[in-house]
Structures are given as structure tokens and as C-alpha cells.
Amino acid sequence: MMDLGLLIIRLVIGVLFIGHGAQKLFGWFGGYGLKGTGGWFDSIGMKPGLMMALFAGLAEFIGGILFALGLLTPLAGILIAVTMIMAIVKVHAPNGLWATSNGYEYNLTLLAVAIGTVLIGPGRYAIDTFLF
């Protein structure tokens, strides 16, 4: 049952990160694309904004794909963790913990899931299981 639980966790979190990356990279799902996200990154001091948006979008998109598949899971977890640490530090930390105040509660939860999954492994239903 643990392997099934890990599969569910990886699929949900992975697909959500694919979506967040697609928002930044392609403007899908109500996102602003590279230009819009890059402009916002510039406005919060993450310069050059366009390049930072590209890096963040790729980390989320590729990290999400890898995480969902259970492929190179440690790398996937690192990509997800780094984007969540940056979101906490650059955007949410000044607002406190709770999401109701635009705090870092949700980002911290995703960070814990990514790191926890890397530490315990992706489970039997992962490509890593067949490769390594």
C-alpha cells in the first residue's frame, strides 16, 4: 500500500508542478508566459527577470515530469525544493506562515513532500525502480 500511496503523491504533486511550469513557460492554465512572469520577477528584484522565469519554469516543468514518473527522483525533488525555497524567500516569507495571508504554508508543504519522497524513495511504481 505504501507504494500506491507514493505513486498518488508523486502523480498529484508532479502534475501540479508541470502545470505551474507551463504557466510560466507557455502561458497555459491562466499563466502569464515568460514575458509576463519575467516582468513580475523583475519587479520583485529577481533579475534578469526573463532568464529567472525561464529557469523557474523549466525547473517546475521538468521537475514535475520527473517526479510524476519517478524518474531521477532525487533530481526531481531538488528541482521542486529549490523552486519552493525561492518562492518562500522571495515572495511568501514576509507574509508569515499562513496561506490566508499569502504566507509560505503551501510552499513549505510542497517542500516537505518533495524532500520526504526523495528520502524514502519513489516507491515500486516508479521508473527509477526499473532502472536502478
C-alpha positions as CSV (number, residue, x, y, z in Angstrom):
1,M,0.0,0.0,0.0
2,M,2.9,2.3,0.7
3,D,4.0,2.1,-3.0
4,L,0.5,3.0,-4.1
5,G,0.5,6.0,-1.7
6,L,3.8,7.2,-3.1
7,L,2.5,6.9,-6.6
8,I,-0.5,9.0,-5.8
9,I,1.7,11.6,-4.1
10,R,4.2,11.7,-7.0
11,L,1.4,12.0,-9.6
12,V,-0.5,14.8,-7.9
13,I,2.5,16.9,-7.0
14,G,4.3,16.2,-10.3
15,V,1.3,17.1,-12.4
16,L,0.7,20.3,-10.4
17,F,4.3,21.3,-10.9
18,I,4.1,20.5,-14.7
19,G,1.1,22.9,-14.7
20,H,3.0,25.7,-12.8
21,G,5.9,25.4,-15.1
22,A,3.6,25.5,-18.2
23,Q,2.1,28.7,-16.8
24,K,5.5,30.3,-16.6
25,L,6.8,28.9,-19.9
26,F,3.8,28.9,-22.2
27,G,1.1,31.0,-20.5
28,W,-1.1,27.9,-20.2
29,F,-3.7,27.4,-17.4
30,G,-4.1,31.2,-16.8
31,G,-0.3,31.8,-16.6
32,Y,1.5,34.9,-18.0
33,G,4.1,33.1,-20.0
34,L,7.8,34.0,-20.0
35,K,7.4,37.7,-20.8
36,G,4.7,38.3,-18.1
37,T,6.4,36.2,-15.5
38,G,9.7,37.7,-16.3
39,G,8.3,41.2,-15.8
40,W,6.9,40.2,-12.4
41,F,10.3,38.6,-11.5
42,D,12.0,41.9,-12.4
43,S,9.5,43.8,-10.2
44,I,10.4,41.7,-7.2
45,G,14.1,42.1,-7.7
46,M,14.8,38.7,-9.4
47,K,16.9,40.0,-12.4
48,P,17.2,39.4,-15.2
49,G,13.5,38.5,-14.9
50,L,13.1,36.7,-18.2
51,M,16.0,34.4,-17.6
52,M,14.9,33.8,-14.0
53,A,11.3,33.0,-15.3
54,L,12.8,30.6,-17.8
55,F,14.9,28.8,-15.1
56,A,11.9,28.6,-12.7
57,G,9.5,27.4,-15.4
58,L,12.0,24.7,-16.6
59,A,12.7,23.6,-13.0
60,E,9.0,23.2,-12.3
61,F,8.1,21.7,-15.7
62,I,10.9,19.2,-15.9
63,G,10.9,18.6,-12.1
64,G,7.2,17.8,-12.3
65,I,7.6,15.4,-15.2
66,L,10.5,13.6,-13.5
67,F,8.7,13.5,-10.1
68,A,5.4,12.1,-11.6
69,L,7.3,9.4,-13.5
70,G,9.5,8.5,-10.6
71,L,12.5,9.1,-12.9
72,L,15.7,10.5,-11.4
73,T,13.6,11.2,-8.3
74,P,16.5,12.9,-6.3
75,L,17.0,15.4,-9.1
76,A,13.2,16.0,-9.4
77,G,13.0,16.6,-5.7
78,I,15.9,19.0,-5.8
79,L,14.3,21.0,-8.7
80,I,11.0,21.2,-6.8
81,A,12.6,22.0,-3.5
82,V,14.8,24.8,-5.0
83,T,11.7,26.5,-6.6
84,M,9.8,26.3,-3.3
85,I,12.7,27.7,-1.3
86,M,12.9,30.6,-3.8
87,A,9.2,31.2,-3.6
88,I,9.3,31.2,0.2
89,V,12.4,33.5,0.4
90,K,11.5,36.0,-2.4
91,V,7.7,36.1,-2.1
92,H,5.9,34.5,0.9
93,A,8.2,34.7,4.0
94,P,7.4,38.4,4.7
95,N,3.7,37.4,5.0
96,G,4.2,34.8,7.7
97,L,3.3,31.2,7.7
98,W,-0.4,31.0,6.8
99,A,-1.7,30.9,3.3
100,T,-4.6,33.1,4.2
101,S,-2.1,35.9,4.4
102,N,-0.2,34.8,1.3
103,G,2.3,33.1,3.6
104,Y,4.5,30.2,2.9
105,E,2.4,27.4,4.3
106,Y,1.6,25.8,1.0
107,N,5.2,26.1,-0.3
108,L,6.6,24.6,2.9
109,T,4.2,21.6,2.5
110,L,5.3,21.0,-1.1
111,L,8.9,21.3,0.0
112,A,8.4,18.7,2.7
113,V,6.6,16.3,0.3
114,A,9.4,16.6,-2.3
115,I,12.2,16.1,0.2
116,G,10.3,13.4,2.1
117,T,9.7,11.5,-1.2
118,V,13.4,11.7,-2.1
119,L,14.5,10.4,1.3
120,I,12.1,7.4,1.4
121,G,12.3,6.7,-2.3
122,P,9.7,6.9,-5.1
123,G,8.2,3.5,-4.5
124,R,7.8,0.4,-6.6
125,Y,5.7,2.1,-9.3
126,A,8.5,4.4,-10.5
127,I,10.8,4.3,-13.5
128,D,13.7,4.5,-11.1
129,T,12.8,1.1,-9.7
130,F,13.3,-0.5,-13.1
131,L,16.5,1.4,-14.0
132,F,18.4,1.3,-10.7
